Amino acid sequence: MNGPELSELPDESERLQPYVSRLRQAAEQAAGGPAGPPLSDGFLIRFLRARDFDVELSLKLLLNYLRWRRDSPEISSCLSPSSVLGLLHMSYHAVLPQRDHAGSRVLIYRIGQWSTKDWSAYQVFRVSLMTSEIISMETETQRRGLKAIFDLQGWSLGHALQINPSLAKKISCVLSDSFPLKVRGIHLVNEPRFFRPVFAMIRPFLPDKIKQRIHMHGTDFHSALSHFFHPHVLPPEYGGQGPGIEKACQDWTNQLLQFEHILSQIAAHPTGDISSCPDEPLIEKEVNPE
């Protein structure tokens, strides 16, 4: 079976076990032995699905992820939704309830809702990391990836000054080769002219495949977005027929709060198996026949 076919199998399939074992062995060998917390099957499968079960590429992604977390404790050591609740209550971020036509998760970030006087860029980035950790646990998202819409209405000089080269590199690493999620598209709307210097800072760190998936739509974006998303997916504010953006943000905030305990576990032991956590809310799971 090829990689995409393997991705369609459920986590419990015996056909996946040789790949899981090979990746675990390679990761332990790269670390000089099985030191540290164990690498759970569920954790390893995320990286295998993200690279279509190419063990060599999955290993590279896994090592990059662990290195990124180790080198970015100011972001990754605290994954508490309660710590950024004020920002979330400003309707800054939502994961839309409907997937797009390809099965991808659709995320929206409303940059203008971020007050730079109250929240640092690292705290804002932490919101994205929390969402990424949660949706990467969803089997269907592992298979179909995600698309993100960044609404830059309200982007100001204060926002620009928060993004330094170090943070730009950390952001680009998550977008490219340090997180087990397939980024299928990045859509920028309402981007002002003076956003371009910040984007120019991030762009050199991105691989060509990600650069090709970035679309700038400007202020007249409703028609352009309709070429990428069915109307039932998007909120009316973005030309769609789905729930309003305020409700979508509130619903996702409530979801994140339900994951508070799981996110604290991930922050402490990202490689572990949390599927048996008693406080675990429902995550999308599919049972597929082999």
Backbone as CSV, one residue per row, in Angstrom:
resi,resn,N_x,N_y,N_z,CA_x,CA_y,CA_z,C_x,C_y,C_z
1,MET,0.838,-1.190,0.000,0.000,0.000,0.000,0.882,1.252,0.000
2,ASN,0.420,2.306,-0.696,1.184,3.542,-0.679,0.772,4.399,0.519
3,GLY,1.470,5.541,0.678,1.250,6.377,1.853,-0.173,6.847,2.046
4,PRO,-0.801,7.452,1.013,-2.184,7.901,1.181,-3.144,6.771,1.544
5,GLU,-2.912,5.584,0.996,-3.777,4.455,1.336,-3.581,4.044,2.794
6,LEU,-2.342,4.074,3.253,-2.065,3.749,4.647,-2.715,4.767,5.584
7,SER,-2.751,6.026,5.162,-3.348,7.075,5.993,-4.823,6.839,6.249
8,GLU,-5.479,6.148,5.333,-6.912,5.905,5.482,-7.211,4.809,6.504
9,LEU,-6.214,4.029,6.871,-6.429,2.968,7.842,-6.553,3.551,9.251
10,PRO,-7.306,2.901,10.127,-7.418,3.387,11.514,-6.108,3.163,12.267
11,ASP,-5.939,3.900,13.345,-4.714,3.798,14.139,-4.427,2.371,14.582
12,GLU,-5.475,1.604,14.830,-5.314,0.261,15.396,-4.929,-0.789,14.352
13,SER,-4.877,-0.409,13.090,-4.593,-1.388,12.039,-3.209,-2.007,12.210
14,GLU,-3.148,-3.330,12.091,-1.864,-4.032,12.193,-0.923,-3.638,11.055
15,ARG,-1.477,-3.179,9.945,-0.630,-2.800,8.808,0.212,-1.558,9.094
16,LEU,-0.204,-0.777,10.089,0.563,0.416,10.434,1.707,0.114,11.391
17,GLN,1.625,-1.000,12.094,2.586,-1.279,13.156,4.042,-1.335,12.689
18,PRO,4.352,-1.925,11.523,5.761,-1.925,11.096,6.321,-0.510,10.925
19,TYR,5.496,0.410,10.448,5.950,1.790,10.252,6.128,2.486,11.600
20,VAL,5.194,2.232,12.517,5.310,2.811,13.855,6.578,2.300,14.542
21,SER,6.836,1.012,14.422,8.020,0.419,15.062,9.307,0.973,14.464
22,ARG,9.330,1.118,13.152,10.529,1.643,12.487,10.786,3.088,12.887
23,LEU,9.716,3.893,12.975,9.889,5.292,13.360,10.340,5.392,14.811
24,ARG,9.764,4.591,15.690,10.175,4.616,17.091,11.651,4.221,17.219
25,GLN,12.045,3.175,16.531,13.433,2.718,16.586,14.387,3.785,16.054
26,ALA,14.002,4.418,14.947,14.856,5.457,14.369,14.964,6.664,15.295
27,ALA,13.853,7.026,15.940,13.865,8.167,16.851,14.730,7.883,18.077
28,GLU,14.617,6.668,18.600,15.435,6.302,19.758,16.915,6.248,19.379
29,GLN,17.191,5.765,18.181,18.582,5.715,17.723,19.142,7.131,17.570
30,ALA,18.328,8.055,17.032,18.778,9.435,16.874,19.029,10.098,18.220
31,ALA,18.278,9.649,19.245,18.439,10.216,20.590,19.516,9.503,21.391
32,GLY,20.122,8.477,20.808,21.162,7.731,21.505,20.625,6.701,22.464
33,GLY,19.384,6.269,22.248,18.790,5.261,23.129,17.410,5.691,23.583
34,PRO,16.657,4.771,24.181,15.281,5.076,24.598,15.201,5.881,25.882
35,ALA,15.954,6.990,25.938,15.907,7.836,27.126,14.712,8.775,27.039
36,GLY,14.258,9.238,28.180,13.153,10.170,28.199,11.810,9.470,28.137
37,PRO,10.720,10.258,28.057,9.373,9.675,28.031,9.187,8.787,26.808
38,PRO,8.386,7.732,26.909,8.155,6.857,25.767,7.397,7.570,24.656
39,LEU,7.611,7.087,23.432,6.915,7.628,22.274,5.695,6.755,22.011
40,SER,4.522,7.273,22.284,3.313,6.477,22.131,2.993,6.249,20.658
41,ASP,2.226,5.205,20.378,1.831,4.906,19.000,1.054,6.072,18.395
42,GLY,0.095,6.602,19.157,-0.720,7.695,18.647,0.104,8.916,18.293
43,PHE,1.108,9.210,19.111,1.995,10.336,18.850,2.775,10.108,17.554
44,LEU,3.317,8.920,17.372,4.125,8.623,16.185,3.282,8.614,14.915
45,ILE,2.050,8.131,15.011,1.192,8.060,13.829,0.891,9.451,13.282
46,ARG,0.828,10.454,14.140,0.611,11.818,13.651,1.697,12.218,12.653
47,PHE,2.938,11.884,12.975,4.048,12.264,12.112,4.094,11.404,10.855
48,LEU,3.715,10.149,10.983,3.671,9.287,9.812,2.590,9.755,8.831
49,ARG,1.424,10.095,9.334,0.363,10.585,8.436,0.749,11.921,7.806
50,ALA,1.441,12.757,8.563,1.837,14.066,8.040,2.820,13.950,6.882
51,ARG,3.510,12.811,6.791,4.483,12.593,5.715,4.162,11.331,4.922
52,ASP,2.876,10.984,4.874,2.393,9.857,4.056,3.198,8.580,4.285
53,PHE,3.538,8.334,5.528,4.173,7.100,5.983,5.557,6.870,5.372
54,ASP,6.198,7.951,4.978,7.623,7.893,4.636,8.382,8.022,5.957
55,VAL,8.985,6.941,6.414,9.586,6.920,7.746,10.730,7.922,7.859
56,GLU,11.525,8.050,6.811,12.654,8.978,6.863,12.180,10.424,7.015
57,LEU,11.185,10.808,6.214,10.654,12.172,6.325,9.907,12.372,7.640
58,SER,9.221,11.330,8.109,8.512,11.417,9.390,9.494,11.618,10.535
59,LEU,10.637,10.938,10.469,11.669,11.100,11.496,12.190,12.525,11.516
60,LYS,12.454,13.076,10.351,12.938,14.455,10.279,11.930,15.412,10.901
61,LEU,10.656,15.220,10.582,9.605,16.072,11.137,9.516,15.915,12.648
62,LEU,9.585,14.681,13.126,9.516,14.406,14.558,10.669,15.072,15.302
63,LEU,11.868,14.938,14.797,13.035,15.533,15.461,12.945,17.058,15.440
64,ASN,12.450,17.618,14.333,12.263,19.072,14.264,11.246,19.548,15.297
65,TYR,10.173,18.769,15.454,9.133,19.118,16.433,9.710,19.134,17.846
66,LEU,10.431,18.088,18.196,11.008,18.009,19.536,12.040,19.116,19.749
67,ARG,12.805,19.420,18.722,13.811,20.484,18.827,13.119,21.841,18.983
68,TRP,12.048,22.052,18.209,11.338,23.331,18.281,10.763,23.537,19.679
69,ARG,10.164,22.511,20.236,9.606,22.634,21.581,10.706,22.896,22.606
70,ARG,11.825,22.231,22.450,12.929,22.418,23.391,13.507,23.828,23.300
71,ASP,13.559,24.369,22.068,14.171,25.678,21.863,13.194,26.837,22.039
72,SER,11.925,26.539,22.258,10.919,27.610,22.378,10.086,27.457,23.652
73,PRO,10.721,27.360,24.806,9.958,27.148,26.045,9.043,28.319,26.370
74,GLU,9.379,29.521,25.884,8.539,30.685,26.164,7.157,30.545,25.529
75,ILE,7.029,29.636,24.556,5.744,29.396,23.903,5.174,28.043,24.305
76,SER,6.010,27.018,24.269,5.504,25.650,24.377,5.361,25.129,25.797
77,SER,5.983,25.790,26.778,5.944,25.242,28.139,4.617,25.511,28.840
78,CYS,3.856,26.484,28.354,2.545,26.785,28.935,1.504,26.726,27.832
79,LEU,0.629,25.729,27.908,-0.428,25.579,26.908,-1.794,25.683,27.586
80,SER,-1.929,26.649,28.443,-3.172,26.813,29.205,-4.098,27.824,28.521
81,PRO,-5.266,27.379,28.035,-6.223,28.338,27.468,-6.623,29.425,28.466
82,SER,-6.688,29.076,29.749,-7.067,30.067,30.764,-6.088,31.226,30.821
83,SER,-4.826,30.957,30.461,-3.801,32.007,30.545,-3.977,33.077,29.472
84,VAL,-4.731,32.773,28.420,-4.962,33.745,27.341,-6.470,33.922,27.111
85,LEU,-7.240,33.715,28.168,-8.693,33.739,28.031,-9.194,35.112,27.586
86,GLY,-8.554,36.169,28.088,-8.963,37.513,27.683,-8.841,37.716,26.184
87,LEU,-7.760,37.206,25.593,-7.566,37.302,24.144,-8.610,36.473,23.407
88,LEU,-8.864,35.259,23.887,-9.853,34.395,23.246,-11.247,35.010,23.317
89,HIS,-11.553,35.681,24.417,-12.868,36.309,24.552,-13.034,37.535,23.652
90,MET,-11.932,37.984,23.058,-12.007,39.086,22.097,-12.357,38.591,20.695
91,SER,-12.726,37.311,20.592,-13.072,36.700,19.292,-11.911,36.801,18.309
92,TYR,-10.753,36.465,18.828,-9.538,36.509,18.010,-9.419,35.305,17.083
93,HIS,-9.890,34.134,17.537,-9.552,32.900,16.826,-10.709,31.911,16.837
94,ALA,-10.860,31.209,15.709,-11.882,30.162,15.622,-11.391,29.028,14.739
95,VAL,-11.814,27.823,15.085,-11.752,26.683,14.175,-13.194,26.442,13.756
96,LEU,-13.469,26.567,12.480,-14.845,26.511,12.009,-15.422,25.111,12.168
97,PRO,-16.730,25.015,12.447,-17.337,23.701,12.693,-17.389,22.813,11.457
98,GLN,-17.456,23.419,10.270,-17.519,22.642,9.034,-16.139,22.549,8.385
99,ARG,-15.805,21.363,7.918,-14.591,21.202,7.122,-14.855,21.682,5.689
100,ASP,-13.769,21.928,4.945,-13.960,22.339,3.565,-14.223,21.120,2.685
101,HIS,-14.353,21.343,1.385,-14.728,20.272,0.462,-13.720,19.133,0.430
102,ALA,-12.468,19.434,0.802,-11.420,18.405,0.794,-11.253,17.746,2.156
103,GLY,-12.065,18.138,3.134,-11.967,17.568,4.474,-11.007,18.299,5.386
104,SER,-10.435,19.414,4.915,-9.475,20.159,5.730,-10.186,20.957,6.820
105,ARG,-9.530,21.061,7.968,-9.980,21.978,9.009,-9.750,23.402,8.513
106,VAL,-10.639,24.323,8.889,-10.507,25.725,8.489,-10.373,26.583,9.741
107,LEU,-9.270,27.310,9.844,-8.965,28.163,10.994,-9.037,29.617,10.576
108,ILE,-9.524,30.474,11.452,-9.548,31.915,11.203,-8.859,32.636,12.359
109,TYR,-7.975,33.568,11.998,-7.311,34.422,12.982,-7.643,35.871,12.623
110,ARG,-8.170,36.624,13.605,-8.565,38.015,13.393,-7.562,38.916,14.109
111,ILE,-6.549,39.331,13.377,-5.402,40.015,13.981,-5.821,41.319,14.659
112,GLY,-6.826,42.005,14.116,-7.243,43.269,14.699,-7.801,43.151,16.102
113,GLN,-8.191,41.923,16.503,-8.712,41.705,17.855,-7.588,41.546,18.882
114,TRP,-6.369,41.502,18.416,-5.211,41.357,19.294,-4.734,42.749,19.722
115,SER,-4.896,43.032,21.001,-4.385,44.283,21.564,-2.933,44.076,21.991
116,THR,-2.033,44.768,21.335,-0.606,44.593,21.642,-0.250,45.160,23.009
117,LYS,-1.129,46.000,23.577,-0.876,46.518,24.927,-1.118,45.447,25.987
118,ASP,-1.974,44.489,25.660,-2.366,43.483,26.642,-1.728,42.114,26.421
119,TRP,-1.351,41.825,25.173,-0.888,40.479,24.848,0.350,40.537,23.970
120,SER,1.367,39.789,24.385,2.602,39.744,23.598,2.418,38.820,22.396
121,ALA,3.322,38.929,21.444,3.277,38.064,20.268,3.451,36.605,20.664
122,TYR,4.217,36.350,21.708,4.423,34.968,22.151,3.132,34.379,22.715
123,GLN,2.367,35.180,23.452,1.083,34.697,23.971,0.099,34.436,22.829
124,VAL,0.113,35.299,21.834,-0.772,35.130,20.686,-0.387,33.877,19.907
125,PHE,0.896,33.674,19.724,1.374,32.486,19.018,1.013,31.224,19.795
126,ARG,0.968,31.337,21.113,0.623,30.180,21.945,-0.803,29.697,21.645
127,VAL,-1.700,30.621,21.314,-3.063,30.230,20.939,-3.025,29.313,19.725
128,SER,-2.236,29.689,18.742,-2.106,28.870,17.534,-1.524,27.506,17.853
129,LEU,-0.548,27.477,18.746,0.073,26.206,19.107,-0.916,25.295,19.834
130,MET,-1.729,25.869,20.720,-2.732,25.055,21.428,-3.718,24.433,20.442
131,THR,-4.204,25.245,19.517,-5.133,24.719,18.516,-4.469,23.648,17.670
132,SER,-3.226,23.879,17.272,-2.515,22.897,16.443,-2.360,21.571,17.167
133,GLU,-2.045,21.611,18.453,-1.900,20.381,19.220,-3.229,19.618,19.283
134,ILE,-4.321,20.347,19.466,-5.621,19.688,19.590,-6.061,19.083,18.273
135,ILE,-6.020,19.854,17.192,-6.540,19.323,15.935,-5.619,18.263,15.339
136,SER,-4.337,18.261,15.741,-3.446,17.209,15.239,-3.792,15.851,15.849
137,MET,-4.635,15.842,16.886,-5.097,14.583,17.475,-6.275,14.002,16.697
138,GLU,-6.875,14.781,15.811,-8.027,14.337,15.044,-7.562,13.515,13.840
139,THR,-8.051,12.311,13.733,-7.630,11.439,12.641,-7.897,12.073,11.284
140,GLU,-9.062,12.657,11.114,-9.403,13.231,9.812,-8.517,14.423,9.482
141,THR,-8.137,15.206,10.480,-7.238,16.331,10.235,-5.841,15.836,9.900
142,GLN,-5.407,14.756,10.508,-4.116,14.171,10.142,-4.102,13.808,8.661
143,ARG,-5.242,13.336,8.168,-5.314,12.924,6.761,-5.474,14.115,5.822
144,ARG,-6.334,15.063,6.172,-6.740,16.109,5.219,-6.090,17.466,5.457
145,GLY,-5.430,17.642,6.595,-4.719,18.880,6.840,-5.609,20.042,7.238
146,LEU,-5.071,21.248,7.092,-5.781,22.453,7.501,-5.552,23.565,6.499
147,LYS,-6.464,24.538,6.547,-6.318,25.785,5.813,-6.593,26.914,6.796
148,ALA,-5.848,27.989,6.662,-5.978,29.100,7.605,-6.286,30.389,6.875
149,ILE,-7.182,31.174,7.475,-7.499,32.514,6.980,-7.023,33.512,8.028
150,PHE,-6.145,34.411,7.633,-5.667,35.471,8.521,-6.310,36.778,8.087
151,ASP,-7.184,37.303,8.926,-7.843,38.572,8.659,-6.988,39.676,9.281
152,LEU,-6.381,40.489,8.436,-5.430,41.490,8.901,-6.044,42.883,9.034
153,GLN,-7.377,42.953,9.027,-8.012,44.240,9.286,-7.631,44.708,10.684
154,GLY,-7.167,45.937,10.780,-6.732,46.460,12.072,-5.248,46.267,12.340
155,TRP,-4.533,45.662,11.378,-3.077,45.506,11.534,-2.447,46.883,11.680
156,SER,-1.594,47.036,12.675,-1.011,48.339,12.978,0.498,48.237,13.122
157,LEU,1.119,49.387,13.281,2.555,49.414,13.517,2.898,48.671,14.799
158,GLY,2.005,48.748,15.803,2.237,48.019,17.053,2.327,46.521,16.834
159,HIS,1.495,45.989,15.943,1.580,44.560,15.621,2.904,44.252,14.927
160,ALA,3.267,45.092,13.974,4.495,44.862,13.210,5.722,44.842,14.116
161,LEU,5.738,45.729,15.102,6.898,45.820,15.990,7.029,44.594,16.899
162,GLN,5.945,43.833,17.051,5.986,42.629,17.888,6.682,41.464,17.181
163,ILE,6.738,41.511,15.857,7.282,40.378,15.083,8.737,40.646,14.760
164,ASN,9.625,40.063,15.559,11.063,40.194,15.296,11.555,38.994,14.485
165,PRO,12.778,39.043,13.965,13.270,37.928,13.142,13.254,36.578,13.857
166,SER,13.527,36.560,15.158,13.531,35.300,15.900,12.137,34.682,15.913
167,LEU,11.121,35.502,16.216,9.751,34.992,16.232,9.301,34.617,14.828
168,ALA,9.709,35.398,13.839,9.349,35.079,12.448,9.861,33.697,12.071
169,LYS,11.053,33.374,12.503,11.606,32.048,12.195,10.828,30.953,12.911
170,LYS,10.435,31.190,14.169,9.666,30.195,14.916,8.312,29.949,14.241
171,ILE,7.675,31.030,13.777,6.384,30.888,13.092,6.551,30.086,11.816
172,SER,7.573,30.413,11.047,7.775,29.715,9.773,8.099,28.246,9.989
173,CYS,8.804,27.933,11.072,9.142,26.533,11.362,7.879,25.709,11.593
174,VAL,6.919,26.269,12.338,5.676,25.550,12.593,4.896,25.365,11.301
175,LEU,4.923,26.376,10.430,4.204,26.293,9.163,4.833,25.309,8.191
176,SER,6.129,25.056,8.327,6.817,24.285,7.297,7.170,22.868,7.718
177,ASP,8.088,22.693,8.649,8.595,21.346,8.880,8.863,21.057,10.351
178,SER,8.002,21.579,11.237,8.202,21.307,12.659,6.919,20.936,13.376
179,PHE,5.853,20.688,12.628,4.600,20.312,13.281,3.865,19.297,12.420
180,PRO,3.281,18.263,13.050,2.664,17.174,12.272,1.281,17.503,11.734
181,LEU,1.216,18.557,10.921,-0.028,18.933,10.263,0.289,19.346,8.831
182,LYS,-0.552,18.943,7.907,-0.394,19.345,6.515,-1.088,20.683,6.305
183,VAL,-0.315,21.703,5.965,-0.884,23.027,5.700,-1.272,23.074,4.225
184,ARG,-2.577,23.072,3.954,-3.082,23.004,2.587,-3.293,24.373,1.960
185,GLY,-3.365,25.412,2.779,-3.563,26.739,2.221,-3.524,27.802,3.299
186,ILE,-2.971,28.965,2.958,-2.937,30.119,3.861,-3.500,31.302,3.082
187,HIS,-4.572,31.881,3.606,-5.275,32.960,2.908,-5.218,34.227,3.757
188,LEU,-4.708,35.294,3.177,-4.625,36.577,3.847,-5.696,37.500,3.274
189,VAL,-6.478,38.119,4.149,-7.488,39.075,3.709,-7.300,40.376,4.478
190,ASN,-7.716,41.456,3.848,-7.617,42.797,4.448,-6.186,43.174,4.795
191,GLU,-5.226,42.636,4.067,-3.834,42.943,4.409,-3.478,44.352,3.949
192,PRO,-2.979,45.211,4.859,-2.554,46.554,4.477,-1.170,46.517,3.830
193,ARG,-0.829,47.581,3.193,0.450,47.621,2.486,1.623,47.446,3.449
194,PHE,1.504,48.009,4.648,2.651,47.928,5.554,2.724,46.594,6.306
195,PHE,1.902,45.629,5.907,2.107,44.267,6.401,3.203,43.556,5.619
196,ARG,3.440,43.996,4.411,4.374,43.286,3.529,5.788,43.157,4.092
197,PRO,6.336,44.169,4.799,7.673,43.975,5.384,7.727,42.813,6.387
198,VAL,6.649,42.620,7.153,6.620,41.494,8.093,6.564,40.186,7.331
199,PHE,5.730,40.138,6.301,5.649,38.915,5.499,6.989,38.630,4.827
200,ALA,7.681,39.683,4.400,8.993,39.503,3.776,10.002,38.919,4.763
201,MET,9.780,39.162,6.064,10.663,38.616,7.087,10.435,37.108,7.257
202,ILE,9.176,36.677,7.118,8.817,35.269,7.314,9.088,34.445,6.069
203,ARG,8.838,35.015,4.905,8.858,34.275,3.645,10.145,33.493,3.375
204,PRO,11.354,34.055,3.635,12.572,33.303,3.303,12.704,31.977,4.038
205,PHE,12.050,31.834,5.190,12.165,30.600,5.963,11.195,29.515,5.474
206,LEU,10.286,29.876,4.581,9.251,28.938,4.149,9.706,28.121,2.943
207,PRO,9.355,26.836,2.902,9.672,26.035,1.715,8.788,26.453,0.545
208,ASP,9.216,26.120,-0.658,8.491,26.543,-1.856,7.044,26.053,-1.856
209,LYS,6.813,24.831,-1.357,5.448,24.299,-1.405,4.495,25.118,-0.552
210,ILE,4.990,25.686,0.562,4.146,26.541,1.402,3.961,27.901,0.737
211,LYS,5.032,28.441,0.154,4.914,29.731,-0.544,3.842,29.668,-1.623
212,GLN,3.766,28.539,-2.310,2.794,28.389,-3.396,1.365,28.285,-2.880
213,ARG,1.195,28.015,-1.595,-0.138,27.863,-1.017,-0.593,29.111,-0.265
214,ILE,0.169,30.198,-0.365,-0.194,31.454,0.270,-0.909,32.329,-0.752
215,HIS,-2.080,32.813,-0.363,-2.895,33.627,-1.270,-3.247,34.943,-0.572
216,MET,-2.950,36.054,-1.223,-3.300,37.373,-0.693,-4.516,37.887,-1.449
217,HIS,-5.592,38.187,-0.720,-6.858,38.534,-1.356,-7.246,40.005,-1.202
218,GLY,-6.543,40.771,-0.385,-6.863,42.182,-0.237,-8.182,42.413,0.480
219,THR,-8.780,43.589,0.229,-10.016,43.954,0.926,-11.267,43.443,0.203
220,ASP,-11.174,43.206,-1.079,-12.307,42.686,-1.846,-12.141,41.171,-1.975
221,PHE,-12.338,40.481,-0.847,-11.923,39.081,-0.766,-13.062,38.072,-0.852
222,HIS,-14.310,38.504,-0.737,-15.420,37.550,-0.680,-15.464,36.655,-1.912
223,SER,-15.348,37.269,-3.070,-15.402,36.491,-4.304,-14.201,35.559,-4.408
224,ALA,-13.030,36.053,-4.028,-11.814,35.239,-4.124,-11.882,34.029,-3.196
225,LEU,-12.370,34.234,-1.972,-12.459,33.116,-1.032,-13.445,32.058,-1.514
226,SER,-14.464,32.497,-2.246,-15.467,31.534,-2.721,-14.891,30.534,-3.708
227,HIS,-13.728,30.841,-4.291,-13.070,29.894,-5.185,-12.376,28.773,-4.406
228,PHE,-12.167,28.994,-3.119,-11.435,28.030,-2.299,-12.322,27.342,-1.258
229,PHE,-13.425,27.990,-0.846,-14.271,27.464,0.223,-15.731,27.517,-0.193
230,HIS,-16.468,26.452,0.095,-17.899,26.434,-0.163,-18.591,27.383,0.810
231,PRO,-19.666,28.055,0.390,-20.332,29.030,1.274,-20.761,28.467,2.618
232,HIS,-21.123,27.174,2.695,-21.616,26.640,3.973,-20.507,26.545,5.013
233,VAL,-19.242,26.657,4.581,-18.107,26.536,5.504,-17.840,27.857,6.220
234,LEU,-17.875,28.967,5.486,-17.417,30.248,6.011,-18.518,31.013,6.731
235,PRO,-18.146,31.851,7.700,-19.110,32.755,8.337,-19.581,33.810,7.335
236,PRO,-20.738,34.432,7.587,-21.234,35.483,6.685,-20.239,36.630,6.508
237,GLU,-19.476,36.924,7.553,-18.495,38.012,7.466,-17.436,37.749,6.399
238,TYR,-17.310,36.501,5.985,-16.319,36.141,4.972,-16.989,35.602,3.703
239,GLY,-18.251,36.013,3.511,-18.951,35.668,2.288,-19.627,34.319,2.300
240,GLY,-19.738,33.701,3.479,-20.320,32.374,3.559,-21.696,32.354,4.189
241,GLN,-22.142,31.149,4.471,-23.469,30.941,5.040,-23.417,30.162,6.358
242,GLY,-22.219,30.004,6.908,-22.066,29.273,8.155,-22.373,30.150,9.358
243,PRO,-22.130,29.632,10.566,-22.343,30.433,11.779,-21.494,31.697,11.756
244,GLY,-21.992,32.747,12.398,-21.261,34.008,12.458,-19.911,33.841,13.139
245,ILE,-19.005,34.736,12.844,-17.635,34.605,13.351,-17.589,34.724,14.871
246,GLU,-18.426,35.565,15.459,-18.422,35.703,16.915,-18.803,34.383,17.578
247,LYS,-19.826,33.719,17.056,-20.239,32.434,17.617,-19.172,31.376,17.394
248,ALA,-18.570,31.371,16.216,-17.527,30.388,15.923,-16.350,30.550,16.881
249,CYS,-15.977,31.802,17.154,-14.875,32.056,18.091,-15.244,31.612,19.505
250,GLN,-16.460,31.928,19.913,-16.909,31.544,21.258,-16.943,30.019,21.400
251,ASP,-17.456,29.350,20.388,-17.547,27.887,20.454,-16.164,27.260,20.537
252,TRP,-15.205,27.785,19.765,-13.860,27.194,19.818,-13.178,27.512,21.147
253,THR,-13.424,28.700,21.694,-12.881,29.023,23.014,-13.383,28.016,24.046
254,ASN,-14.675,27.702,23.988,-15.236,26.716,24.913,-14.599,25.346,24.720
255,GLN,-14.320,24.995,23.457,-13.655,23.723,23.174,-12.265,23.691,23.794
256,LEU,-11.506,24.779,23.588,-10.158,24.825,24.150,-10.180,24.696,25.665
257,LEU,-11.134,25.347,26.310,-11.220,25.268,27.767,-11.497,23.840,28.226
258,GLN,-12.249,23.087,27.443,-12.494,21.687,27.780,-11.202,20.862,27.675
259,PHE,-10.275,21.327,26.880,-9.014,20.607,26.685,-7.914,21.082,27.644
260,GLU,-8.259,21.897,28.620,-7.240,22.477,29.508,-6.335,21.395,30.107
261,HIS,-6.932,20.333,30.627,-6.149,19.295,31.278,-5.263,18.555,30.271
262,ILE,-5.813,18.253,29.119,-5.034,17.556,28.093,-3.873,18.429,27.621
263,LEU,-4.122,19.716,27.421,-3.056,20.610,26.971,-1.939,20.722,28.006
264,SER,-2.292,20.675,29.279,-1.250,20.706,30.315,-0.418,19.432,30.256
265,GLN,-1.057,18.300,29.939,-0.313,17.049,29.767,0.623,17.133,28.575
266,ILE,0.130,17.700,27.481,0.961,17.818,26.284,2.164,18.717,26.553
267,ALA,1.936,19.813,27.265,3.037,20.723,27.573,4.135,20.019,28.366
268,ALA,3.716,19.130,29.279,4.688,18.432,30.123,5.298,17.231,29.405
269,HIS,4.470,16.464,28.688,4.941,15.232,28.035,4.298,15.109,26.662
270,PRO,4.815,15.826,25.662,4.166,15.851,24.349,4.190,14.522,23.611
271,THR,5.065,13.616,23.998,5.195,12.358,23.258,4.309,11.249,23.796
272,GLY,3.579,11.510,24.890,2.830,10.451,25.550,1.495,10.155,24.905
273,ASP,0.851,9.145,25.457,-0.471,8.731,24.998,-1.504,9.318,25.943
274,ILE,-2.344,10.222,25.435,-3.342,10.849,26.293,-4.739,10.331,25.983
275,SER,-4.816,9.299,25.153,-6.131,8.817,24.734,-6.947,8.264,25.896
276,SER,-6.271,7.860,26.979,-6.994,7.295,28.118,-7.289,8.324,29.202
277,CYS,-6.980,9.584,28.915,-7.219,10.637,29.900,-8.707,10.715,30.230
278,PRO,-9.091,10.621,31.493,-10.518,10.597,31.843,-11.243,11.888,31.523
279,ASP,-10.504,13.002,31.430,-11.151,14.279,31.167,-11.209,14.598,29.677
280,GLU,-10.830,13.644,28.846,-10.736,13.946,27.423,-12.109,14.169,26.800
281,PRO,-12.325,15.354,26.190,-13.575,15.576,25.467,-13.564,14.786,24.163
282,LEU,-14.662,14.839,23.461,-14.746,14.125,22.206,-13.866,14.772,21.162
283,ILE,-13.041,13.964,20.532,-12.241,14.394,19.392,-12.734,13.575,18.210
284,GLU,-12.735,14.178,17.055,-13.227,13.457,15.891,-12.421,12.191,15.675
285,LYS,-13.098,11.090,15.587,-12.464,9.817,15.293,-13.275,9.104,14.209
286,GLU,-12.588,8.387,13.399,-13.261,7.588,12.391,-12.860,6.143,12.532
287,VAL,-13.783,5.262,12.352,-13.469,3.856,12.339,-13.614,3.379,10.898
288,ASN,-12.492,3.118,10.286,-12.488,2.730,8.887,-12.207,1.237,8.760
289,PRO,-12.872,0.551,7.839,-12.562,-0.851,7.636,-11.205,-1.005,6.996
290,GLU,-10.526,-2.055,7.361,-9.220,-2.301,6.751,-9.431,-2.927,5.374
